[in-house]
Amino acid sequence: MKTSASLALASFAVFACASPIAPTRTQHTHKQARQADGTTSAPCAKVSEAIYGNSGPYALQVPAGIAWDCLNEIPFNASSARELIKQLRPYINWQSTLETLKNPPTEYQEKVQPSVDIIGGLDKIDADIDAGNFDNDYDFGWTLYTLIQSAHDGHFSFIPDTVAGIFEWGRPVPLVSVSADGDQLPAVFVYADVLGIQFKNITYTPSPVVQIDGKDATEFLEAFSQFGSLQDRDALYNTVFYSLAQVNLGNSGGAVGAFAGGGRGRYVYPGANTTLTFANGTSYTMENFARPIVPFRGITTGEELAERWIYWGSSGQASTQAKTQEADSTAALVIGSTAPGYPTPVEAGPQNLINGYYIDAPGYEDVAVLSVANFVSSSDQGVEINFKLTTQKFLPKAVADGKTRLVIDLQANGGGTVLQAYDMFKQLFPDQDPYGASRFRAHEAIDLIGQATSAFASQFPRNEVSNNYTIRNAQSSYFDYHFDMKVDGTPFSSWDEKIGPQVVNGTLYTTLARYNLTDPNISSIGGIDVSGYNQPSNITLEQRFAPEDVVLLTDGYCASTCTIFAEFMKQQVGVKTIAMGGRSNKKPIQAIGGAKGVNNYAFSFVQQIVQSAIDYDPSLKTSILGTDYSQDLVFSRSVASGVNVRDGLRRNDTSGIALQFIYEEADCRLFYTPEMTTDITSVWKAAADAQWGKMGKCVDTPTYGESKLAMQKSAQKVTNELSGPIASASFSESRLQAFENSFKLVTANKLTGDGYMLP
């Protein structure tokens, strides 16, 4: 790295967004935080001065150090904390995996994540509150956040206001992990250096980052990645870095990578400064930053900050409003246009969430690519329908254009609408009946809701969709026993049969259920009917590609609805998987590294269905439904919250272990190379070569037939420099600006879904 050149590109890491301090004003150029002039000494007053201290546009970033000091100045409110833990417990009881998290399978503990006792952790927090062990309110919030986050279930979250509702964090320099040739072990590089060599605008040879803040770079980043939401460690490692697929999602993705403050990295304080040390002996120290989420005008102390934004119920509404306005202004940065590094699609879907491509290069004339960045999570039914139509139009078009092989790119896919996974699978393989068995953790609240909902829904005919919202809502609910079917395809006879409970591995679960895709109310839960069901008799589906001519491409970031789709593809028809990147070793990695639960409920939705049950049966007001879910502190004290309510179960698997805890290696692993960080088609080519060609570079491991000695020798070959730019001058001129603009991205997600993991 040469500091001057990297800093020139790093300076593009700016954030064009509406300031939450002045939300009607949109800043297109980043304003550096003003340096305190010495007139204030209290940390929160310094933050206010840094934002507002001079005339002109407000600063959108402040030095991380003073923001950190301000957070730690917020006094601890023990009574609020104690009440919050009390109100949390009924919601956490909905988490389907509580017992298995405490005692997961041995292979999961050895290869994925350690055990975690969530209920025991809450008990300890309660004890620490009583013992006065928390220094301030942020200390409490961070402890609670990391307890839930340690489950590594992207559906299971509680993000306190002090952790994410006051500041978000970042570093100004994104990183990438690349192998020089696809065979050498990857090394960490400053992304600006990789851009420079790909676009021929630097004169030096980039040097890898070998230390971060005095620690081995890969060890530092592996540890940092553990703050992410995925379960698989190689998938987590990938999230640390700049990714074309994440940038393709605009503000709804991981932006410039967790290290630079994208995704869940925005919740982790990076320190006041970060020092990068390079293999060539040079080093660079950067000042890290914080993005204020709430207005600081007139705030001088942590106590004032808390009084305005934390303790009172209205604070959550104010913070959410500010963030929503910020998200609205930033979303246009990439979404809706061709993302950097991507070609123009031959079949464009909505919002870059799905697109069809061809590879314009000799030797790949028979390959089509269906890029599925998300399975849609939109309140706009038109988007849901257009997503489905994109696949419906692209598959026959590809075949008509002579394409015989299909790469399905699922990189960065956090899920979306559950039915879209069923539909896409059915469009690809119409003779298959998607299995999709699931279960709830059985407990009293679920039983009471089911009794009330089933009794209410049973009063009305269900041969067609009701025009009455209340009836339709009840009849399209899991808690109406008519809506689903048993795993053998027969209907449930009663709510008692559906609730069970069944004792599996010492835990009570509901009876396994599957969606009845012919139910007339099915479109009410996803905005579509699944292809092959509830459609006119004159419409027929045709299989366009054989299973051996399809491959799933992932970076491990495949979660929720994405994992449902992958499970259908792998288990029911035998489609192979290719996983990109991962930690710097030559071990096998998983292709599916995200939440494998099949349905998530936001806390607000839990409260909503509880209230619906009480509306159906007012006598429930005196039950736990009326007492445990009526308070709102869990909402005013959080930025986001949710639970995984349904486990996915594999067909013919008698172990009773949820898919979340099953370790599965990809069929092939590929390292990212420098050109793959600027040209997505190079990733697709590598996948096609690995699956069908003679030049594929699946990473060699003992699993693929290599001896342990040979693996030890090859493991010594670590990338130590990059060379050989591949981009033409014309390509550089037209595309470099797009990459520079992408440095403006922040994660400000607007997507939701019944099978979606928040970035």
C-alpha positions in Angstrom: 0.0 0.0 0.0 1.1 3.5 -0.7 -0.6 5.8 1.7 -1.3 8.7 -0.7 -3.0 6.7 -3.4 -5.1 4.7 -0.9 -6.1 7.8 0.9 -7.2 9.4 -2.4 -9.6 6.5 -3.0 -10.5 6.2 0.7 -11.7 9.8 0.6 -14.6 8.6 -1.5 -15.9 6.7 1.5 -18.5 9.3 2.2 -22.1 9.1 3.1 -24.7 11.0 1.1 -27.8 10.8 3.2 -30.3 13.1 4.9 -29.0 14.1 8.3 -31.3 12.9 11.1 -30.5 16.2 12.7 -32.0 18.1 9.7 -33.9 15.4 7.9 -35.4 17.6 5.2 -31.9 18.5 4.0 -30.1 16.0 1.8 -26.3 16.3 1.8 -24.5 15.1 -1.3 -21.0 15.8 0.0 -19.7 14.6 3.3 -18.9 17.2 5.9 -16.1 16.3 8.3 -16.9 16.6 11.9 -15.7 19.9 13.3 -12.9 19.7 15.8 -13.9 20.8 19.3 -12.5 24.3 20.0 -11.9 23.6 23.6 -15.0 25.5 24.9 -16.7 22.2 25.9 -15.4 19.3 27.9 -18.3 17.0 28.5 -18.3 14.1 25.9 -21.9 14.6 24.7 -21.4 18.3 24.4 -18.4 17.7 22.2 -20.6 15.6 19.9 -23.1 18.4 19.7 -20.3 20.9 19.0 -18.8 18.6 16.4 -22.1 18.5 14.5 -23.4 22.1 14.9 -20.3 24.1 16.0 -19.9 26.1 12.9 -22.1 27.7 10.3 -23.0 25.6 7.2 -24.3 22.1 6.7 -24.4 19.8 9.8 -21.7 17.1 10.1 -23.0 13.6 9.3 -20.0 12.0 11.1 -18.2 12.7 14.3 -14.9 11.1 15.6 -15.7 7.7 17.1 -13.8 8.4 20.3 -15.9 11.3 21.5 -19.1 9.4 20.5 -17.9 6.4 22.5 -17.2 8.7 25.5 -20.7 10.2 25.2 -22.4 6.8 25.2 -20.5 5.8 28.3 -21.7 8.9 30.0 -25.3 7.7 29.9 -26.3 6.8 33.5 -27.5 3.3 34.2 -31.3 3.1 34.8 -31.6 -0.1 36.8 -35.4 0.0 37.2 -35.8 0.4 33.4 -33.3 -2.4 32.7 -35.0 -4.7 35.2 -38.4 -4.1 33.7 -37.0 -4.6 30.2 -35.7 -8.0 31.0 -39.0 -8.9 32.5 -40.9 -7.8 29.4 -38.4 -9.6 27.1 -38.9 -13.1 28.5 -42.3 -13.8 27.1 -41.1 -12.9 23.6 -37.9 -14.9 23.9 -40.0 -17.9 24.8 -41.1 -17.9 21.2 -37.6 -18.6 20.0 -37.8 -22.2 18.6 -34.2 -23.2 19.3 -33.7 -22.3 23.0 -33.0 -25.8 24.2 -30.9 -26.8 21.3 -28.8 -23.7 21.6 -28.0 -24.7 25.1 -26.9 -28.2 24.0 -26.3 -28.3 20.3 -25.0 -31.3 18.3 -21.3 -32.1 18.7 -20.5 -31.4 15.1 -22.2 -28.0 15.3 -20.1 -27.1 18.4 -16.9 -28.3 16.8 -17.3 -26.7 13.3 -19.9 -23.9 13.7 -20.6 -22.2 17.0 -20.4 -23.0 20.8 -23.4 -23.5 22.9 -25.3 -20.6 24.5 -27.8 -20.6 27.4 -30.1 -17.7 26.5 -32.4 -18.0 29.6 -29.4 -18.5 31.8 -27.8 -15.4 30.3 -30.9 -13.3 31.1 -30.8 -14.6 34.6 -27.2 -13.4 34.9 -28.1 -10.0 33.6 -30.9 -9.8 36.1 -28.4 -10.7 38.9 -25.9 -8.1 37.6 -28.5 -5.4 37.6 -29.3 -6.2 41.3 -25.6 -6.3 42.1 -24.9 -3.0 40.5 -22.4 -4.5 38.0 -23.2 -2.2 35.1 -21.2 1.0 34.7 -23.7 2.7 32.5 -26.7 2.1 30.3 -24.6 1.3 27.2 -22.8 -1.4 29.2 -26.2 -3.0 30.0 -27.4 -2.7 26.4 -24.3 -4.1 24.9 -24.4 -7.1 27.3 -28.0 -7.8 26.3 -27.3 -7.4 22.6 -24.3 -9.7 22.6 -26.2 -12.4 24.5 -28.9 -12.7 21.9 -26.4 -12.2 19.1 -24.3 -15.0 20.4 -27.0 -17.4 19.2 -25.9 -16.6 15.6 -29.4 -16.9 14.4 -30.2 -14.0 12.1 -33.9 -14.2 12.9 -33.3 -13.9 16.7 -32.4 -10.4 17.7 -32.9 -7.6 20.2 -30.9 -4.5 19.3 -31.1 -2.0 22.2 -31.5 1.7 21.7 -28.1 2.4 23.2 -26.4 0.0 20.9 -27.9 1.2 17.6 -30.3 4.0 18.2 -27.8 6.7 19.1 -24.7 6.1 16.9 -23.6 3.7 14.2 -19.9 3.1 13.7 -17.5 2.8 10.8 -14.0 2.9 9.5 -13.1 4.9 6.3 -11.2 2.1 4.6 -13.0 -1.1 3.2 -11.0 -4.3 2.9 -11.1 -7.4 0.7 -9.7 -10.9 1.0 -8.4 -12.2 -2.3 -6.1 -14.9 -3.7 -3.7 -13.8 -6.4 -4.5 -16.8 -8.6 -7.4 -18.7 -7.0 -5.0 -21.3 -5.6 -2.8 -19.4 -3.2 -4.3 -18.7 0.2 -6.2 -15.4 0.3 -4.7 -12.3 2.0 -6.3 -9.1 3.2 -5.9 -6.0 1.0 -7.2 -2.4 1.2 -9.9 -2.4 -1.4 -8.7 0.9 -2.8 -5.4 -0.8 -3.7 -7.3 -3.6 -5.6 -9.3 -1.0 -7.5 -6.1 0.8 -8.3 -4.4 -2.2 -9.8 -7.6 -3.4 -11.7 -8.1 0.0 -13.2 -4.4 0.8 -13.9 -4.3 4.0 -11.9 -1.6 3.2 -9.4 2.1 2.7 -10.0 3.0 0.5 -7.0 2.4 -3.1 -6.1 -0.2 -3.5 -3.5 1.0 -5.1 -0.2 -1.3 -7.2 2.0 -2.5 -6.1 5.4 -0.7 -8.3 7.9 -1.7 -6.7 11.2 -4.6 -4.7 12.5 -4.0 -2.8 15.7 -1.0 -4.9 16.3 -2.8 -8.3 15.9 -2.5 -10.7 13.1 -4.9 -9.4 10.4 -6.8 -12.6 9.7 -7.1 -13.5 13.4 -8.4 -9.9 14.1 -10.9 -10.1 11.3 -12.1 -13.6 12.2 -12.7 -12.5 15.8 -14.5 -9.3 14.6 -16.7 -11.3 12.2 -18.1 -13.2 15.2 -20.2 -10.1 15.9 -22.2 -10.9 12.7 -25.6 -12.6 12.5 -24.7 -15.6 10.4 -23.8 -18.9 12.0 -21.0 -20.2 9.7 -17.6 -18.8 10.4 -16.5 -18.7 6.8 -19.7 -16.9 5.8 -19.1 -14.5 8.7 -15.6 -13.9 7.5 -16.9 -12.9 4.1 -19.2 -10.3 5.5 -16.2 -8.3 6.9 -15.2 -7.3 3.3 -16.5 -5.2 0.4 -18.7 -7.4 -1.7 -20.2 -6.7 -5.2 -23.3 -8.8 -4.2 -23.9 -6.8 -1.0 -23.4 -3.5 -2.8 -25.9 -4.7 -5.4 -28.5 -4.5 -2.7 -27.9 -0.8 -2.1 -28.7 0.3 1.4 -30.5 -3.0 2.2 -27.3 -5.0 2.1 -24.0 -5.1 3.9 -22.8 -2.0 2.1 -19.0 -1.7 2.2 -18.5 -4.6 4.6 -18.6 -5.0 8.3 -15.0 -3.8 8.9 -15.9 -0.4 7.4 -19.3 -0.2 9.2 -21.7 -2.1 6.9 -24.2 -4.7 8.1 -23.9 -5.7 11.7 -20.5 -4.0 11.9 -22.2 -0.7 12.3 -23.2 -1.8 15.8 -19.6 -2.6 17.0 -17.4 0.2 18.4 -14.2 0.0 16.3 -12.0 2.1 18.7 -11.1 5.7 18.2 -8.4 4.8 15.6 -7.4 1.7 13.6 -3.8 1.0 12.5 -3.2 -1.2 9.4 0.3 -2.7 9.1 1.4 -3.9 5.7 3.7 -6.7 4.6 6.1 -4.2 3.1 6.7 -2.6 6.5 4.5 0.5 6.1 1.5 1.3 8.3 -1.5 3.6 8.2 -3.6 4.9 11.1 -7.1 6.0 10.4 -9.5 7.9 12.6 -12.8 5.9 12.9 -16.1 7.6 12.9 -19.6 7.5 14.3 -22.9 8.5 12.5 -25.3 10.2 14.9 -28.8 8.6 14.5 -30.7 11.2 16.6 -30.4 15.0 16.9 -27.9 16.3 19.4 -28.8 20.0 19.4 -28.8 21.3 22.9 -27.5 18.1 24.5 -24.6 18.5 26.8 -24.6 15.4 29.0 -25.4 11.7 28.9 -28.2 12.3 31.2 -29.8 14.8 28.9 -29.3 12.4 26.0 -31.1 9.6 27.9 -34.0 11.8 29.0 -34.6 12.8 25.4 -34.0 9.6 23.5 -33.8 6.5 25.8 -36.0 6.2 28.8 -39.3 7.4 27.5 -41.7 5.4 25.3 -41.8 8.2 22.7 -38.0 7.9 22.1 -38.3 4.8 20.0 -40.7 6.5 17.7 -38.5 9.5 17.3 -35.4 7.5 16.6 -37.2 5.3 14.1 -38.6 8.3 12.2 -35.1 9.7 11.9 -33.7 6.5 10.6 -36.5 6.0 8.1 -35.9 9.4 6.6 -32.2 8.6 6.3 -33.0 5.4 4.6 -35.3 7.0 2.1 -32.7 9.4 0.9 -29.9 6.9 0.6 -31.7 4.1 -1.1 -31.4 5.7 -4.5 -27.6 5.4 -4.5 -27.6 2.0 -6.1 -31.0 0.4 -6.1 -32.8 0.9 -9.3 -29.7 1.1 -11.4 -27.0 -1.3 -12.6 -24.8 -1.9 -9.7 -21.0 -1.5 -10.0 -19.3 -4.6 -11.4 -22.5 -6.0 -12.9 -23.4 -6.1 -16.6 -26.8 -5.0 -18.0 -29.4 -7.8 -17.4 -31.2 -9.4 -20.3 -34.2 -9.8 -18.0 -34.4 -7.1 -15.4 -36.4 -7.8 -12.2 -37.6 -5.4 -9.5 -35.1 -3.3 -7.5 -32.0 -5.5 -8.4 -33.5 -8.2 -6.3 -33.6 -10.6 -9.2 -32.1 -10.3 -12.7 -31.3 -12.6 -15.5 -28.0 -12.4 -17.3 -25.9 -14.1 -20.0 -22.1 -14.3 -19.9 -20.7 -12.3 -22.8 -17.4 -14.2 -23.3 -16.1 -17.0 -25.5 -16.7 -20.5 -24.0 -19.8 -19.4 -22.0 -22.3 -19.1 -24.8 -24.5 -21.9 -23.2 -24.6 -20.4 -19.7 -27.4 -18.3 -18.2 -27.2 -16.7 -14.8 -30.2 -16.0 -12.5 -29.0 -13.6 -9.9 -31.3 -13.7 -6.9 -30.1 -11.1 -4.4 -33.2 -11.4 -2.2 -36.5 -13.3 -2.3 -38.4 -10.0 -2.0 -39.7 -8.5 1.2 -42.0 -5.8 0.1 -45.4 -4.5 1.2 -46.1 -3.8 -2.5 -47.8 -6.9 -4.0 -46.7 -5.7 -7.4 -43.1 -6.2 -6.5 -43.9 -9.8 -5.4 -45.7 -10.6 -8.6 -42.9 -9.0 -10.8 -40.3 -11.0 -8.9 -42.2 -14.2 -9.8 -42.6 -13.1 -13.4 -38.9 -12.4 -13.8 -38.1 -16.1 -13.4 -41.2 -17.0 -15.5 -40.0 -14.9 -18.4 -36.2 -15.5 -18.1 -36.2 -19.4 -18.1 -37.9 -19.9 -21.5 -36.0 -16.9 -22.9 -32.7 -18.4 -21.9 -33.6 -21.8 -23.4 -34.8 -20.1 -26.6 -31.4 -18.3 -26.8 -29.5 -21.6 -26.7 -28.6 -21.7 -23.0 -28.4 -25.2 -21.6 -26.8 -24.5 -18.2 -27.9 -22.3 -15.3 -26.0 -20.6 -12.5 -28.2 -19.4 -9.7 -26.3 -16.7 -7.8 -27.5 -16.5 -4.2 -24.7 -14.4 -2.9 -25.8 -11.9 -0.2 -29.3 -13.4 -0.1 -30.9 -12.8 3.3 -34.2 -14.3 2.4 -37.5 -12.5 1.9 -41.0 -13.9 1.2 -41.2 -17.6 2.0 -43.6 -18.5 -0.8 -41.1 -17.1 -3.4 -38.7 -19.9 -2.6 -41.5 -22.4 -3.2 -42.5 -20.7 -6.4 -39.0 -20.5 -7.9 -38.3 -24.2 -7.1 -41.6 -25.2 -8.6 -40.9 -23.1 -11.8 -37.5 -24.9 -12.1 -38.8 -28.4 -11.3 -42.6 -28.5 -11.8 -42.9 -32.2 -11.1 -41.6 -31.8 -7.6 -43.8 -31.1 -4.6 -41.9 -28.8 -2.2 -41.6 -30.5 1.2 -40.9 -27.8 3.7 -41.8 -29.3 7.0 -41.7 -27.0 10.1 -42.6 -26.8 13.7 -43.0 -24.3 16.5 -41.6 -24.7 20.0 -44.8 -25.6 22.0 -45.7 -23.3 24.8 -48.8 -21.9 26.5 -49.1 -18.7 24.5 -49.1 -20.5 21.2 -51.7 -22.9 22.4 -54.1 -20.2 23.6 -53.7 -18.2 20.3 -54.3 -21.4 18.3 -57.4 -22.3 20.2 -58.9 -18.8 19.8 -57.9 -18.4 16.1 -59.1 -21.8 15.1 -62.4 -21.4 16.8 -63.0 -18.0 15.2 -61.9 -19.1 11.7 -64.0 -22.2 11.8 -67.2 -20.2 11.9 -66.8 -19.1 8.3 -66.6 -21.0 4.9 -63.1 -21.2 3.5 -63.7 -22.3 -0.1 -62.8 -18.8 -1.3 -60.9 -15.8 0.1 -63.1 -13.7 2.3 -63.5 -10.0 1.6 -63.5 -9.4 5.4 -59.9 -8.6 6.6 -60.4 -10.1 10.0 -61.7 -13.4 8.7 -59.1 -13.5 6.0 -56.3 -12.8 8.5 -57.5 -15.6 10.8 -57.9 -18.1 8.0 -54.4 -17.5 6.5 -52.7 -17.9 9.9 -50.7 -20.9 11.2 -53.0 -20.7 14.2 -56.0 -21.8 12.2 -55.4 -25.6 12.0 -57.2 -25.7 8.6 -54.5 -23.7 6.9 -51.6 -26.1 6.9 -51.4 -29.9 6.4 -49.6 -32.8 8.0 -46.3 -34.0 6.4 -48.2 -36.8 4.6 -50.4 -34.2 2.8 -53.6 -34.9 4.8 -55.4 -32.1 6.8 -55.3 -31.6 10.5 -58.5 -32.6 12.3 -58.2 -30.1 15.1 -56.0 -27.6 16.8 -55.2 -30.2 19.4 -53.8 -32.4 16.8 -51.7 -29.6 15.3 -50.3 -28.3 18.7 -49.5 -31.8 19.9 -47.2 -31.4 21.6 -44.5 -33.9 20.4 -41.5 -34.6 22.6 -38.4 -34.4 20.5 -35.0 -34.7 22.1 -36.5 -33.7 25.4 -38.3 -30.6 24.1 -41.9 -30.0 23.4 -42.7 -29.1 19.8 -45.8 -28.7 17.7 -46.7 -31.5 15.2 -44.7 -31.1 12.0 -46.7 -29.2 9.4 -46.4 -28.2 5.7 -48.0 -25.4 3.7 -51.1 -26.5 1.9 -50.3 -24.7 -1.3 -53.8 -25.3 -2.7 -55.5 -23.4 0.1 -57.4 -20.4 -1.4 -55.9 -18.2 1.4 -52.3 -19.0 0.6 -51.7 -15.8 -1.4 -52.6 -13.8 1.7 -49.3 -14.7 3.3 -47.0 -13.8 0.4 -48.8 -11.9 -2.3 -48.6 -14.7 -4.8 -50.0 -18.2 -5.6 -47.2 -20.7 -6.0 -46.7 -21.8 -9.6 -48.5 -25.1 -10.2 -51.2 -24.5 -7.6 -54.4 -22.6 -7.8 -53.8 -21.7 -11.5 -56.0 -22.1 -14.6 -56.0 -25.6 -16.1 -54.7 -24.3 -19.4 -51.4 -23.2 -17.9 -48.7 -25.8 -17.8 -45.2 -25.7 -16.4 -42.2 -27.0 -18.2 -38.8 -28.1 -16.8 -36.2 -26.1 -18.7 -32.9 -27.4 -17.1 -31.9 -30.8 -15.7 -30.6 -30.8 -12.1 -27.0 -31.5 -13.3 -27.2 -28.4 -15.5 -28.0 -26.1 -12.6 -25.6 -25.0 -9.8 -26.2 -22.9 -6.7 -23.5 -20.2 -6.1 -23.2 -18.6 -2.7 -20.9 -16.7 -0.4 -22.3 -18.4 2.6 -24.7 -15.5 3.1 -27.8 -17.4 2.3 -30.4 -17.1 5.0 -34.0 -17.8 5.8 -36.0 -18.0 2.6 -32.8 -18.5 0.7 -32.1 -21.6 2.8 -35.6 -23.0 2.1 -34.9 -22.7 -1.6 -31.5 -24.2 -1.3 -32.9 -27.1 0.7 -35.4 -27.9 -2.0 -32.8 -27.7 -4.7 -30.2 -29.8 -2.9 -32.3 -32.4 -1.2 -35.1 -33.0 -3.6 -33.3 -32.8 -7.0 -29.6 -33.0 -6.1 -28.4 -29.7 -7.4 -24.8 -29.0 -6.5 -23.4 -26.0 -4.5 -20.4 -23.8 -4.9 -19.2 -21.6 -2.0 -17.0 -18.6 -2.5 -14.4 -17.1 -0.2 -14.1 -18.0 3.5 -11.2 -17.9 5.9 -7.7 -18.1 4.7 -7.3 -21.9 4.8 -8.0 -24.8 2.4 -10.6 -26.6 4.5 -14.1 -27.3 3.2 -16.7 -24.7 3.9 -20.5 -24.5 4.0 -22.6 -23.0 1.2 -25.5 -22.2 3.5 -24.2 -20.1 6.4 -27.2 -18.1 7.5 -30.3 -18.6 9.6 -31.9 -21.9 8.5 -35.1 -21.3 10.5 -38.1 -21.0 8.1 -40.2 -18.2 9.7 -39.4 -15.1 11.7 -41.7 -13.0 13.8 -40.9 -9.4 14.8 -41.9 -8.8 18.4 -44.5 -6.4 17.1 -46.1 -9.2 15.1 -46.2 -11.4 18.1 -48.0 -8.6 20.0 -50.3 -8.2 17.0 -51.4 -11.9 16.9 -51.7 -11.9 20.7 -54.1 -9.0 20.4 -56.0 -10.7 17.6 -56.5 -13.8 19.7 -57.9 -11.6 22.5 -60.2 -10.0 20.0 -61.5 -13.4 18.9 -61.9 -14.5 22.5 -62.1 -11.6 25.0 -61.9 -14.0 28.0 -58.2 -14.3 27.2 -57.6 -10.8 28.6 -57.0 -12.4 32.0 -54.6 -15.0 30.6 -50.9 -14.6 30.0 -51.8 -13.1 26.6 -53.4 -10.2 28.4 -50.7 -9.8 31.0 -47.4 -10.7 29.3 -47.6 -8.8 26.0 -49.4 -5.6 26.8 -46.4 -3.4 27.7 -44.3 -1.5 25.1 -40.9 -1.1 26.8 -39.4 -3.8 24.5 -40.3 -1.5 21.6 -39.3 1.9 23.0 -35.9 0.4 24.2 -35.0 -1.3 20.9 -34.2 -0.5 17.2 -35.2 -4.0 16.0 -36.3 -7.2 17.6 -37.4 -10.7 16.5 -37.5 -14.4 17.0 -37.3 -17.5 14.8 -40.6 -19.2 15.4 -40.4 -22.2 13.0 -37.6 -24.8 12.7 -37.1 -26.4 9.3 -36.9 -30.2 9.3 -35.4 -32.4 6.5 -37.5 -35.0 4.8 -36.8 -38.5 6.1 -34.5 -37.2 8.8 -35.5 -39.0 12.0 -33.0 -37.2 14.3 -35.5 -34.4 15.0 -32.6 -31.9 14.7 -33.5 -28.6 13.2 -31.7 -27.6 10.0 -30.2 -24.7 11.9 -27.8 -27.2 13.6 -26.9 -29.4 10.6 -23.5 -28.9 9.2 -23.2 -29.3 5.4 -20.1 -28.8 3.3 -20.4 -27.2 -0.2 -19.7 -29.4 -3.2 -16.9 -27.0 -4.3 -15.1 -24.0 -2.8 -13.6 -21.2 -4.8 -11.4 -18.3 -3.6 -12.1 -14.8 -4.6 -9.5 -13.3 -6.9 -8.8 -9.6 -7.5 -10.9 -9.3 -10.6 -13.9 -10.9 -8.8 -14.1 -7.7 -6.6 -14.7 -5.5 -9.7 -16.4 -7.8 -12.2 -19.1 -10.2 -11.1 -19.0 -12.1 -14.4 -15.6 -13.4 -13.4 -17.3 -15.1 -10.4 -19.9 -16.6 -12.7 -17.2 -17.9 -15.1 -15.3 -19.5 -12.3 -18.5 -21.2 -11.1 -19.3 -22.5 -14.6 -15.7 -23.7 -15.0 -15.8 -25.5 -11.7 -19.1 -27.1 -12.3 -18.9 -28.0 -16.0 -15.5 -27.0 -17.4 -12.0 -28.4 -17.4 -10.4 -25.3 -15.9 -12.2 -25.2 -12.6 -10.3 -24.4 -9.5 -12.2 -26.0 -6.6 -9.9 -25.5 -3.6 -8.1 -28.7 -2.9 -8.7 -30.3 0.5 -8.5 -33.9 1.8 -12.2 -34.2 1.1 -11.5 -33.6 -2.6 -8.8 -36.3 -2.5 -5.6 -34.4 -1.6 -3.3 -35.9 1.0 -2.7 -34.1 4.3 0.9 -33.5 3.5 0.1 -31.9 0.2 -2.5 -29.7 1.9 0.1 -28.6 4.4 2.5 -27.6 1.6 -0.1 -25.8 -0.4 -1.3 -24.0 2.7 2.1 -22.3 2.9 1.4 -20.5 -0.4 -0.1 -17.3 0.8 -0.8 -14.4 -1.5 1.8 -11.7 -0.8 1.3 -9.3 -3.7 -1.1 -8.5 -6.6 -0.2 -7.8 -10.1 -1.5 -7.9 -13.7 -4.4 -5.5 -14.1 -7.1 -6.9 -16.3 -9.3 -4.0 -17.1 -9.1 -2.1 -20.3 -8.7 1.7 -20.3 -12.2 2.3 -21.6 -13.7 0.0 -19.0 -11.7 1.8 -16.2 -12.9 5.1 -17.4 -16.6 4.2 -17.4 -16.7 2.0 -14.3 -14.3 3.5 -11.7 -16.7 6.2 -10.7 -19.4 3.7 -9.9 -17.1 2.0 -7.5 -16.1 5.3 -5.9 -19.8 6.2 -5.5 -20.5 2.8 -3.8 -18.2 3.9 -1.0 -21.1 6.2 0.0 -23.3 3.3 1.0 -24.5 2.7 4.5 -26.7 -0.1 5.7 -30.2 1.4 6.1 -32.4 -1.5 5.4 -36.0 -1.1 4.2 -36.8 -4.8 3.4 -38.8 -7.1 5.7 -40.4 -10.5 5.3 -41.7 -13.6 6.9 -38.5 -15.4 6.0 -35.9 -12.6 6.1 -32.7 -11.9 8.1 -31.9 -8.3 8.7 -28.5 -7.1 7.5 
